[in-house]
Amino acid sequence: MSATLMDEPLLRSRGFRNLFVASAVSQFGSQITYVALPLLAVTTLGAGAGEVGLLSALGTLTVLLVGLPAGAWVDRVRRRPVMIATDVLRAAVLLSVPVAWWGGWLSMGHLYAVAVLVGMGTLLFDVASLSLVPGLVGRQRLTSANSLLVGMGAGMDIAGRSTAGVLVQVAGAPVAILADALSYLWSALCLRGVPEPLMAVSPAPEPIRRQISAGVRFLFGNQVLVAALAQGTMANLAFPLCSVLLPVLIVERLGYPEWVLGAYLAVGGLGLLAGSSSAHLIGRRLGTGRATWLVSLATAPASLLIPFMDRGPWLWAAAAAWFVLTFRTGVNNVLLVSLRQRVTPDDMLGRMSATMRLLLMGAVGLGGLLAGALGEIWGVRSALWAGALIMALSWIPILFSPLRRHP
């Protein structure tokens, strides 16, 4: 990459700007569905804690089925067409929800199928996007690029989730999901303006099983990547335990309107935005490894406030704790994703990202299942306590690894 291009602000680069806008539109819609889909299950189909937990888990457990082959496949092909195709796929799948609702044949089985297919499309899109960014901006600017992308995602968390609560209350969950479907089509149009950078790809003749094995060996042979994976797995297991059953607790048990749930979740977007915006400065001052474990340690006690959520001040105390925890996530997402991209060769990016995503999103899916099971057996707050305790300890893998000293 030339010095001139290196000096150009990222958002003035047509390719990165189009990727940024496409991701923003897509994530805005996704956050609407994040709120609307479980609310549709609870308010229209009468879903209980177990069904809501399963619905949350299915969107991420699909990674376990296709995660590793997806990474090997992405390393063989051009990334932009993959992203466009998955946008169109997700739009079509989500459009089926309002159609089924209007036709009177919507069921939990339909919603489960939608969660699986959208999760599969999201997996392919994200692996392709993570593999595309280094070639698009250059490895020297990865932290800046990821700070913009994660910060944008946080902004869409705020806008999408708060909009979702109001939209569901005013127009209904099916209309909110329709808005998400349209956002994916808009994203696909924006991606047409993203150039395909010249990057090394894996040779297709090599058997895909051998490519997958090489990607797994690369990841687990790198102690820094393993530590980042362990920390992320604990955090990803904890977050759904702390959030999946919130529609049941806030709307059904505590009796708040849907917009309060949207507002609570939007606070998490503010935390992500604050964390991602300051990650570059924190990382530059402390170093990537030291920053990730110190921020994680300092914010850990906040998780213990979440299980005390109730009417009145306790709800806002839990929301403040949610802000602190998502701030930590914003910092870690920028610093650790940039680190993973820097230490991985171009022709291994898809497999490394897919293997990471397999385990990280598998943890999210497991957390959703555990939340549903704990909610059914011991009540909603038992899931919140389990998530809070795991989150409070999630800094330990970095403390006892070489990642702690990584610049």
C-alpha positions in Angstrom: 0.0 0.0 0.0 1.5 3.4 -1.0 2.4 6.1 1.5 -0.2 8.4 -0.1 -3.0 5.9 0.5 -1.6 5.3 4.0 -2.0 9.0 4.8 -5.5 9.2 3.5 -8.3 9.2 6.2 -10.0 5.9 6.1 -13.5 7.3 5.6 -12.2 9.2 2.5 -11.3 5.9 0.9 -14.2 4.9 -1.3 -13.7 1.2 -0.7 -13.6 1.4 3.1 -16.4 4.0 3.2 -18.7 1.7 1.2 -17.8 -1.2 3.5 -18.5 1.0 6.5 -21.9 2.2 5.3 -22.9 -1.4 4.3 -22.0 -2.7 7.7 -23.8 0.2 9.4 -27.0 -0.4 7.5 -26.9 -4.1 8.0 -26.1 -3.9 11.8 -28.8 -1.3 12.4 -31.4 -3.8 11.0 -29.8 -6.7 12.8 -30.2 -4.9 16.2 -33.9 -4.4 15.4 -34.3 -8.2 14.9 -32.2 -8.9 18.0 -35.0 -7.2 20.0 -38.0 -8.0 17.8 -37.6 -11.7 17.3 -37.7 -12.8 20.9 -40.4 -10.2 21.6 -42.4 -11.7 18.8 -42.0 -15.2 20.3 -43.0 -14.0 23.8 -45.9 -11.6 22.9 -47.4 -13.4 19.8 -46.6 -17.1 20.4 -46.5 -17.1 24.2 -42.9 -18.5 24.3 -41.4 -19.3 27.7 -37.9 -19.1 29.0 -36.8 -22.4 27.5 -38.1 -21.5 24.0 -36.6 -18.0 24.1 -33.2 -19.5 25.2 -33.3 -22.0 22.3 -34.2 -19.3 19.8 -31.2 -17.3 20.9 -28.9 -20.3 20.9 -29.9 -21.5 17.4 -28.6 -18.4 15.7 -25.1 -19.0 17.0 -25.0 -22.8 17.3 -25.2 -23.0 13.5 -21.5 -22.0 13.6 -20.7 -25.4 15.1 -22.1 -27.0 11.9 -20.5 -24.9 9.2 -17.9 -22.7 10.9 -14.7 -24.6 9.9 -15.7 -25.4 6.3 -16.9 -21.8 5.9 -13.4 -20.5 6.8 -11.6 -22.8 4.4 -14.1 -22.0 1.7 -13.7 -18.2 2.2 -9.9 -18.5 1.9 -10.4 -20.0 -1.6 -12.8 -17.3 -3.0 -13.2 -13.6 -3.4 -14.7 -12.1 -0.3 -17.0 -9.4 -1.6 -19.4 -11.7 -3.6 -19.8 -13.8 -0.5 -20.9 -10.8 1.6 -23.4 -9.7 -1.1 -24.9 -13.2 -1.5 -25.3 -13.6 2.3 -27.0 -10.2 2.6 -29.6 -11.2 0.0 -30.1 -14.6 1.6 -30.7 -13.1 5.0 -33.2 -10.6 3.5 -35.2 -13.3 1.9 -35.3 -15.4 5.1 -36.4 -12.5 7.3 -39.1 -11.5 4.8 -40.8 -14.8 5.4 -41.5 -13.8 9.1 -44.0 -11.0 8.4 -45.4 -12.9 5.5 -46.1 -15.9 7.8 -47.5 -13.6 10.5 -49.9 -11.9 8.1 -50.9 -15.3 6.7 -51.6 -16.7 10.2 -49.2 -19.7 10.0 -46.2 -18.3 12.0 -44.9 -20.8 14.6 -41.9 -21.3 16.9 -40.5 -23.9 14.4 -40.5 -21.2 11.7 -38.7 -18.8 14.0 -36.2 -21.5 14.9 -35.5 -22.1 11.1 -35.1 -18.3 10.6 -32.6 -18.1 13.4 -30.5 -21.0 11.9 -30.5 -19.6 8.4 -29.8 -16.0 9.4 -27.0 -17.2 11.8 -25.4 -19.1 8.9 -25.5 -16.1 6.6 -24.1 -13.9 9.4 -21.2 -16.3 9.9 -20.2 -16.3 6.2 -20.6 -12.5 6.0 -18.5 -11.9 9.1 -15.7 -14.3 8.2 -15.5 -12.7 4.7 -15.5 -9.2 6.1 -12.8 -9.9 8.7 -10.7 -11.5 5.9 -11.3 -8.5 3.5 -10.4 -5.6 5.9 -6.6 -6.2 6.1 -6.2 -6.1 2.3 -8.5 -3.1 2.1 -6.8 -0.8 4.6 -3.3 -2.3 5.2 -2.2 -4.1 8.4 -0.7 -0.9 9.8 -4.1 0.7 10.0 -6.0 -2.3 11.3 -6.6 -0.8 14.8 -7.9 2.4 13.4 -10.2 0.6 10.9 -11.5 -1.8 13.6 -12.1 1.1 16.0 -14.3 2.7 13.3 -16.1 -0.5 12.5 -16.7 -1.5 16.1 -17.6 2.0 17.1 -20.1 2.1 14.2 -21.5 -1.2 15.4 -21.9 0.2 18.8 -23.7 3.2 17.4 -26.1 0.9 15.5 -26.6 -1.0 18.8 -27.9 2.2 20.3 -30.0 3.3 17.4 -31.2 -0.2 16.4 -32.2 -1.5 19.8 -33.8 1.8 21.0 -35.7 2.1 17.7 -36.7 -1.6 17.9 -38.4 -1.1 21.3 -40.4 1.8 20.0 -41.1 0.2 16.6 -42.3 -3.0 18.2 -44.6 -1.1 20.5 -46.0 1.1 17.7 -46.1 -1.1 14.7 -45.5 -4.6 16.0 -42.6 -7.0 15.8 -43.3 -8.3 12.3 -43.0 -4.8 10.9 -39.7 -4.4 12.8 -38.3 -7.6 11.2 -39.4 -6.4 7.8 -37.2 -3.3 8.3 -34.2 -5.6 9.0 -34.8 -7.5 5.8 -34.8 -4.3 3.8 -31.6 -3.2 5.5 -29.8 -6.3 4.3 -30.8 -5.4 0.7 -29.5 -1.9 1.2 -26.2 -3.3 2.5 -25.8 -5.5 -0.6 -26.2 -2.5 -2.8 -23.5 -0.6 -0.9 -21.1 -3.6 -1.1 -21.1 -3.3 -4.9 -18.8 -0.2 -4.4 -16.2 -2.1 -2.4 -13.1 -3.1 -4.4 -11.8 -6.6 -4.1 -8.1 -6.2 -2.8 -5.4 -8.4 -4.1 -4.8 -10.9 -1.3 -3.2 -14.3 -1.1 -5.8 -17.2 -1.3 -5.4 -20.9 -0.5 -5.0 -23.1 -3.5 -8.3 -24.9 -4.3 -6.8 -28.3 -5.2 -5.8 -28.9 -1.5 -8.5 -31.0 0.2 -10.7 -28.9 2.4 -10.2 -31.2 5.4 -6.5 -30.6 5.2 -7.1 -26.8 5.0 -9.3 -26.9 8.0 -6.7 -28.9 10.0 -4.0 -26.4 9.0 -6.2 -23.5 10.3 -6.9 -25.2 13.6 -3.2 -26.1 14.1 -2.2 -22.5 13.4 -4.7 -21.1 15.9 -3.9 -23.5 18.8 -0.2 -23.3 18.1 -0.1 -19.6 18.9 -0.3 -18.9 22.7 -1.4 -15.3 22.2 -4.3 -16.4 20.0 -5.3 -19.1 22.5 -5.4 -16.6 25.4 -7.5 -14.2 23.4 -9.8 -17.1 22.5 -10.1 -18.3 26.2 -11.0 -14.8 27.4 -13.5 -14.2 24.6 -15.1 -17.6 25.2 -15.8 -16.8 28.8 -17.2 -13.4 28.0 -19.3 -14.8 25.2 -20.7 -17.5 27.5 -21.6 -14.9 30.1 -23.3 -12.3 28.0 -26.3 -14.4 26.8 -26.7 -15.7 30.4 -27.1 -12.1 31.4 -29.3 -11.0 28.5 -31.3 -13.7 26.7 -34.0 -13.9 29.3 -34.4 -10.1 29.6 -37.6 -10.1 27.5 -39.1 -12.5 30.0 -37.9 -10.6 33.1 -38.4 -7.0 32.0 -41.5 -7.2 29.9 -43.4 -10.2 31.4 -42.2 -10.4 35.1 -41.5 -6.8 35.9 -44.3 -5.4 33.6 -42.3 -2.8 31.8 -43.3 -1.8 28.2 -41.2 -3.0 25.3 -39.4 0.3 24.9 -37.7 -0.1 28.3 -36.1 -3.4 27.1 -34.9 -1.6 24.0 -33.6 1.3 26.1 -31.8 -1.1 28.4 -30.1 -2.9 25.5 -29.3 0.4 23.9 -27.2 1.3 27.0 -25.0 -1.6 26.0 -24.5 0.1 22.6 -23.4 3.3 24.4 -20.8 1.2 26.3 -19.5 -0.4 23.1 -19.3 2.9 21.5 -17.3 4.4 24.4 -15.0 1.4 24.6 -14.3 1.1 20.9 -13.7 4.9 20.6 -11.1 4.9 23.3 -9.5 1.5 22.5 -6.9 2.9 20.2 -5.7 5.4 22.9 -5.8 2.8 25.7 -3.9 0.3 23.6 -1.3 2.8 22.6 -0.7 3.8 26.2 -0.7 0.4 27.9 0.0 -2.0 25.0 -2.6 -4.5 23.7 -2.1 -7.2 26.2 -1.9 -5.1 29.3 -4.9 -3.0 28.2 -7.1 -6.0 27.7 -6.6 -7.6 31.0 -6.5 -4.4 33.1 -9.7 -3.1 31.6 -11.3 -6.5 32.1 -10.2 -6.7 35.7 -11.3 -3.2 36.5 -14.8 -3.7 35.0 -15.4 -7.2 36.4 -17.2 -6.2 39.6 -19.9 -4.4 37.6 -21.3 -7.8 36.5 -22.4 -8.7 40.0 -25.0 -5.9 39.9 -26.9 -7.5 37.0 -28.7 -10.2 39.0 -30.2 -7.6 41.3 -32.3 -6.1 38.5 -35.8 -5.2 39.7 -38.3 -2.3 39.5 -37.1 1.2 40.3 -33.4 2.1 41.0 -32.2 -1.5 40.7 -33.1 -1.5 37.0 -31.0 1.6 36.3 -28.1 0.2 38.5 -28.2 -2.9 36.3 -28.2 -0.7 33.2 -25.2 1.2 34.5 -23.4 -2.1 35.1 -24.4 -3.2 31.5 -22.7 0.0 30.2 -19.5 -0.8 32.1 -19.4 -4.4 30.8 -20.0 -3.5 27.2 -17.4 -0.7 27.5 -14.9 -3.5 28.2 -16.2 -5.5 25.2 -15.7 -2.4 23.0 -12.1 -2.1 24.1 -11.3 -5.8 23.7 -13.1 -6.2 20.4 -10.9 -3.5 18.7 -7.6 -4.5 20.3 -7.9 -8.3 20.1 -9.5 -8.5 16.6 -6.7 -6.2 15.3 -4.1 -8.4 17.0 -5.6 -11.5 15.4 -5.5 -10.0 12.0 -1.9 -8.7 12.4 -0.4 -12.1 13.4 -2.3 -14.1 10.8 -1.1 -14.5 7.1 -3.5 -13.5 4.4 -4.1 -17.0 3.2 -5.0 -18.1 6.7 -7.3 -15.3 7.7 -10.5 -17.0 6.7 -9.7 -20.2 8.6 -8.4 -18.4 11.7 -11.5 -16.2 11.8 -13.8 -19.1 11.3 -12.1 -21.2 13.9 -12.2 -18.3 16.4 -15.8 -17.7 15.5 -16.7 -21.3 15.8 -15.6 -21.3 19.4 -16.6 -17.8 20.3 -20.1 -18.0 18.8 -20.5 -21.6 20.1 -20.0 -20.1 23.5 -22.8 -17.6 22.8 -25.1 -20.4 21.7 -24.2 -22.5 24.8 -24.9 -19.5 26.9 -28.3 -19.1 25.4 -29.1 -22.8 26.0 -27.9 -22.6 29.6 -30.0 -19.4 30.1 -33.1 -21.2 28.9 -32.4 -24.3 31.0 -31.5 -22.4 34.2 -34.5 -20.2 33.7 -36.9 -23.1 33.4 -35.4 -25.0 36.4 -34.3 -22.4 38.9 -35.7 -19.1 37.6 -34.5 -16.2 35.5 -32.2 -14.8 38.1 -30.2 -18.0 38.4 -29.1 -17.5 34.7 -28.1 -13.9 35.6 -26.0 -15.0 38.5 -24.2 -17.6 36.4 -23.4 -15.1 33.7 -22.3 -12.5 36.3 -19.8 -14.9 37.9 -18.3 -16.1 34.6 -17.9 -12.5 33.5 -16.3 -11.5 36.7 -13.5 -14.1 36.1 -13.0 -13.7 32.4 -9.8 -11.6 32.7 -7.8 -14.6 34.2 -6.8 -16.3 30.9 -5.0 -13.1 29.7 -3.2 -12.6 33.1 -1.5 -16.0 32.9 -0.5 -15.9 29.2 2.1 -14.2 26.9 -0.7 -12.0 25.7 -0.5 -10.0 28.9 2.9 -8.6 27.7 2.0 -8.2 24.0 2.7 -4.7 22.7 
